[in-house]
């Protein structure tokens, strides 16, 4: 009985966080996952890149959020970029897979500054095992009795300004609002996904011949949720090893490192801990793995 109550409480916390926080997953390595947020980033690197990521939140809690991502981007010709993103996200009874194709166009402002405009076309497969709600005594709206998985298209847009040692990004990756599951007062019901807007920027400081300081920030905005602000600082030791920390306002703090294994091959790990424990005795740590391969 105690196990059932504990599992129910965990479920309600997970659903409440999904209902009132940002619905799209957050990544500590957001600077290296920009294609997910902004289609204008596609092809902005000098060569083709493949990025893989895994994020596991509350590792010891069954059904806690997990995300896997695969991103490929490359320049096509002189001013056009192409990107493909696959994101798989699971939280308790919910699971969705998002496939997106990005196209960007570059406008050269001067010798060291480029402005990219991008559009994103995507499709999302969303499924929720509503039969699992009954097991844990969670009430549900009548429309959920015959709930079937959804496959919905979407579109997004963004702009990306890239300078010699700085960048500014503004985007809305999903402009449409398809249906998804929500929770309120212990009852599950059908509602609509929310639009998210992302504003980010960064500046790299040269501290010495072998050490750079990379600073960056991301603001996530969604109309009915508190604004999310994340600040990150990374020390780059001669492009061989990077060590940094990230702070998401009133939510979490992270430590991260990256190794440049060889030219174009980089791996990284981030450890994130919540500032407030949602459930006493629950491991609130989040682990994130990152790998990038340049071609």
N, C-alpha and C positions, 0 to 999 in steps of 0.2 A: 504493500500500500504506500509506504513511504517513497519507494522508487517511482511509483506512478505519479505521486504528487510532485516530486522533484522534477520529473521529466515534463510534466504539464507546466510547471512554473518556468522551466527553461524555455519551453516552446513559446509561452506568452511573452517572455522577454525578447526572444528572437523575432517574433511577429511584431511586437511593439516597436522595436528598433527599425524594422523594415517599413513600418507605417509612418513613422515620424522622422526618420533620418533620410539621408540621401539614398535613393533606391539603386543607383549604379554603384558598383564596387569601387572602393578607394585603393590606390596602389601607392606604397611608399616610394617606389621607383617611378613616379609619375613622369619625371623628365624623360625617361627612356621608354615610356609607353604612350607618347603623345598622340600616336595614330588613333588610339581608342577615343580620345577626347576631341581631336581636331583633325579633320580631313586635309587641311592645308599643309600639315606637316609631311604628308606623303611625298617622297622624292626630294626632300630638302637636304638630305645628306649627299655627300659626293659620290657615294656608291650604293649598291643594293645592300639591304640589311634584313636579317631575320632575328626577331626577338621573341623569346619564350619566357613565360612567367607562371609561377604557381603561388597562390596566396591561401593560407589556411588560418582561419580565425578561431580562437578558443579551441586549441588543438585537442583537448581532452573531452570535449563535449560532443556527443553524437548529434549529427544534424546541424552543427554550427556552420556558418558561411564558409564556402570554399570557392575559389575562382581559378581558372586556368586560361591563359591567353597565348595566342600565337599571332605575330604581326610581321608582315613583310612589306617593305617599301623600297622603291627604286625610282631614279630619274629615267624618263623616257624622252629622248631627244634633248633639246636645249632648255626648254621652259616648262615641260609637262612632267608631272610626277604621278605615279600609280601606287596604290597601297591596298592590301587585303588584311583584314583583321578577323580573327575568330575568338570569341569570348564565351566560355562556359561558366555558368554561375549557379551554385546550388545552396539553398538555405532551408533546412528541415524538409518540409513537404514540397517546396518549390524548386523547380529546375528550369533553366532557360539557356539556350544556345543562340548566340548572336553572330551573324556573318555580315560583314560590311565590306564594301568596295569604295575606295577613295580615289578621287581625281583632283589634282592640284595644278595651278598655273602660276608661273613665276613672273614677276615684274621687277626688273633690276632698277633700283632707285639710284644707286651710284656704285662705285667700284667695290665697296665693302658691305652694301646693304641691299637685301632682297625682300620683297613683299610677296607672299604666297596667298592665293585664294583657293579654297577647296570646297568640294561638295561630297557628301557621303550618301550612298544608297545602301540600305541594309534590310535584312530580314531576320525576324526573331521567332524562335520556336519556344513557347512558354507552356509549361505543364505543372499542375499542382495535384498531388495525390490527396484529394479531399476526403477519401475514405479514412485516411489516417487521423482526421480530426475527431472522429467518433471515439477512437481508441483512447484518446486523452481527455474526453469529456468536454471538448470545445464546441460551442454552439455554432451553427452555420445558417446562412441565408438559404431560403428555399431554392434559389437559382443555382446553388452549388450541388444539388443532388445529382444532376446529370451533367456535371462540369466536364468539358472535353478540352484537350490541349488546343492552344491557339498558335497560328502561324501568321504573323503580321509583318507587313512592309513598313519601312520608315525612311526618312530623309534627314540629313543634317548639313550644316554649313559652318565655315570657319575662316579665319584669317590668321596669318602667321608672319611676323616681322622678324627677320634674322639679320643681325649685325655681326661685326667682327668678334665681339666678346659679349654680346647680349642677345636676348630674344624676348618677344612679347606675343602672346597667343590669346585669341578670343574665339569661342566656339559654342555651338549648341548641337551636339551630335545626334539628338533625337528630337525632332520637331513635332511629331505626332504622338498621341497619348493612347496607346492600346490598353485593353483591360488586363488586370492582374488581381491577385488575392490581397486582401487587407484584413486587419484585425482591429476591433474596437470593443472595449469592455467585455472581453472574453468571447466575442462572437466574430466569426469570419464571414466576409462578404466580398462581392465583386466591386471593384472600383477601377479607376484609371491610373495608369502610370503618369508620372509628373515630368514636365520638361526641366532639364538641367542646363545651366549656362556655366561655362568655365572661363575664367580669366587667370592667366599665369604669365610669369616673366622671370627672367634670371639675368645675372651679371657675373662675369668671371673676372676676378682680381688676380693679378700677377704679384705674388709675394716675394718670390726669389726666382733664380734660374731653374730650380727644380720643383717648386711648390706653387700651385695655384689654389685659390679659394673660389669655389663655385657656389654662388648663392642663388636661391630661387624661391618662388612662392606660388601657391595656387589657391584661388578663391572659387568655391563651388556654390552656386546660388540655385535655390529651388523655392518657389513662391511661398509655400506653406511650412517650410522647415527653417530652422536657424541656419544662418550662413556659415559655411565651413571654410576656415582659413588654415592653410598649412604652410609652414616656413621650414626651409631646409638649407643646411650648409654642409659642403663637402670639401675636404682637403684632397687635392690631387697631387700625388708625389711622383712627378716626372712621367705622368701617363702610364705608370706601372701599377700603382696601388692607390685606391681611393678610400677614405674613411670619413664618415659624416654622421650627422644626427638630424632628426626631423621632429617638428612639434606641430600637432594639429590642435588648434585652440580648444581648450576645455574638453578634449576627447582623449588624446593619446600622445605618447612620446616614443620615438624610435631611434635605434642605432643601426647603421648600415655600413657595409664595406663592399668594394668591388676589386677584383683582380683582372688585370689585362694580361691574359695568358700568352697571347701572341698578337701580332698585328691583325686587328679586326675581330679577335675572339675575346670576349669579356664575360665573366661570371660574377654574381653578387648575391648577398644575403642580407636581409633586414629582419630585425627583431623589434616588435612593437608591443607596448603594454598600455592598457587603458588606464586613464587617470582615476577612474571610478569603477570599482568592481560591481558589476550588475547583480551577481549572485554570490553570496558569501561562500568561500571555499572552492569556487570555480576558478580554474586556470584561465586568466584573461589575456594570455599571451597570443600574439599573432606572428606567424612565420611567413616570410616571403622569399622566394628564390627567383633569380633573374639570370638570363643568359642571352647574349647578343653575338651574332656571327655576321661579319662583314664580308662581302664578296668583291 
